[in-house]
């Protein structure tokens, strides 16, 4: 199981347990509910990874300008990710 799936599975389990304990939902088939939550989380993690890759690629395209300006790469990466996330309707 790839890391992304492993993380999503643990998160789905924790989310479902909390929802059941707090009586937010009544679940008849816990395995199906867990699988549905895991699927949403895997998609969300994949979208965030794509966003991160796109932001890094955008900064690579402008690497020379960034180096000349002595800007902080991590700050720029964060700002680019925020901008791309807003444009794509993605909440970080």
C-alpha positions as a Markdown table, in Angstrom:
| # | Residue | x | y | z |
|---|---|---|---|---|
| 1 | Unk | 0.0 | 0.0 | 0.0 |
| 2 | Unk | 1.6 | 3.3 | -1.0 |
| 3 | Unk | 2.2 | 5.9 | 1.7 |
| 4 | Unk | -0.7 | 8.1 | 0.5 |
| 5 | Unk | -3.2 | 5.2 | 0.8 |
| 6 | Unk | -1.8 | 4.2 | 4.2 |
| 7 | Unk | -2.2 | 7.7 | 5.6 |
| 8 | Unk | -5.7 | 8.0 | 4.1 |
| 9 | Unk | -6.7 | 4.7 | 5.7 |
| 10 | Unk | -5.5 | 5.7 | 9.1 |
| 11 | Unk | -7.2 | 9.1 | 8.8 |
| 12 | Unk | -10.4 | 7.5 | 7.6 |
| 13 | Unk | -10.5 | 5.2 | 10.5 |
| 14 | Unk | -9.9 | 8.0 | 13.0 |
| 15 | Unk | -12.6 | 10.2 | 11.4 |
| 16 | Unk | -15.2 | 7.5 | 11.3 |
| 17 | Unk | -14.5 | 6.6 | 15.0 |
| 18 | Unk | -14.9 | 10.2 | 16.0 |
| 19 | Unk | -18.1 | 10.6 | 14.0 |
| 20 | Unk | -19.6 | 7.4 | 15.6 |
| 21 | Unk | -18.5 | 8.2 | 19.2 |
| 22 | Unk | -19.9 | 11.7 | 18.9 |
| 23 | Unk | -23.1 | 10.3 | 17.4 |
| 24 | Unk | -22.8 | 12.6 | 14.4 |
| 25 | Unk | -23.6 | 9.7 | 12.1 |
| 26 | Unk | -25.2 | 6.3 | 12.4 |
| 27 | Unk | -23.4 | 3.8 | 10.3 |
| 28 | Unk | -24.7 | 0.4 | 9.2 |
| 29 | Unk | -21.7 | -0.7 | 7.2 |
| 30 | Unk | -18.5 | 0.7 | 8.8 |
| 31 | Unk | -16.3 | -0.9 | 6.1 |
| 32 | Unk | -18.2 | 0.9 | 3.3 |
| 33 | Unk | -18.2 | 4.2 | 5.2 |
| 34 | Unk | -14.4 | 3.9 | 5.9 |
| 35 | Unk | -13.7 | 3.1 | 2.3 |
| 36 | Unk | -15.8 | 6.1 | 1.1 |
| 37 | Unk | -13.9 | 8.4 | 3.5 |
| 38 | Unk | -10.6 | 6.9 | 2.5 |
| 39 | Unk | -11.4 | 7.5 | -1.2 |
| 40 | Unk | -12.1 | 11.2 | -0.6 |
| 41 | Unk | -8.9 | 11.6 | 1.4 |
| 42 | Unk | -6.8 | 9.8 | -1.2 |
| 43 | Unk | -8.2 | 12.1 | -3.9 |
| 44 | Unk | -7.6 | 15.2 | -1.7 |
| 45 | Unk | -4.0 | 14.1 | -1.0 |
| 46 | Unk | -3.3 | 13.5 | -4.7 |
| 47 | Unk | -4.7 | 16.9 | -5.5 |
| 48 | Unk | -2.5 | 18.5 | -3.0 |
| 49 | Unk | 0.6 | 16.6 | -4.3 |
| 50 | Unk | -0.3 | 17.8 | -7.8 |
| 51 | Unk | -0.6 | 21.4 | -6.6 |
| 52 | Unk | 2.8 | 21.1 | -4.9 |
| 53 | Unk | 4.4 | 19.7 | -8.0 |
| 54 | Unk | 2.8 | 22.5 | -10.2 |
| 55 | Unk | 4.1 | 25.1 | -7.8 |
| 56 | Unk | 7.6 | 23.7 | -7.8 |
| 57 | Unk | 7.5 | 23.5 | -11.6 |
| 58 | Unk | 6.4 | 27.1 | -11.8 |
| 59 | Unk | 9.3 | 28.2 | -9.6 |
| 60 | Unk | 11.7 | 26.1 | -11.6 |
| 61 | Unk | 10.7 | 28.0 | -14.7 |
| 62 | Unk | 11.6 | 31.2 | -13.0 |
| 63 | Unk | 14.6 | 30.0 | -11.1 |
| 64 | Unk | 17.0 | 32.4 | -12.7 |
| 65 | Unk | 14.9 | 35.4 | -11.7 |
| 66 | Unk | 14.4 | 34.1 | -8.2 |
| 67 | Unk | 18.2 | 33.5 | -7.8 |
| 68 | Unk | 19.0 | 37.0 | -9.0 |
| 69 | Unk | 16.4 | 38.6 | -6.6 |
| 70 | Unk | 17.7 | 36.6 | -3.6 |
| 71 | Unk | 14.1 | 35.7 | -2.7 |
| 72 | Unk | 13.4 | 33.0 | -0.1 |
| 73 | Unk | 12.4 | 29.8 | -2.0 |
| 74 | Unk | 10.3 | 28.4 | 0.8 |
| 75 | Unk | 8.3 | 31.7 | 1.1 |
| 76 | Unk | 7.8 | 31.8 | -2.7 |
| 77 | Unk | 6.7 | 28.2 | -2.8 |
| 78 | Unk | 4.1 | 28.8 | -0.1 |
| 79 | Unk | 2.8 | 31.9 | -1.9 |
| 80 | Unk | 2.6 | 30.1 | -5.2 |
| 81 | Unk | 0.8 | 27.1 | -3.6 |
| 82 | Unk | -1.7 | 29.5 | -2.0 |
| 83 | Unk | -2.3 | 31.3 | -5.3 |
| 84 | Unk | -2.7 | 28.0 | -7.2 |
| 85 | Unk | -5.0 | 26.6 | -4.5 |
| 86 | Unk | -7.2 | 29.7 | -4.7 |
| 87 | Unk | -7.4 | 29.5 | -8.5 |
| 88 | Unk | -8.4 | 25.8 | -8.3 |
| 89 | Unk | -10.8 | 26.2 | -5.4 |
| 90 | Unk | -8.6 | 24.0 | -3.2 |
| 91 | Unk | -8.4 | 24.6 | 0.5 |
| 92 | Unk | -5.0 | 24.0 | 2.0 |
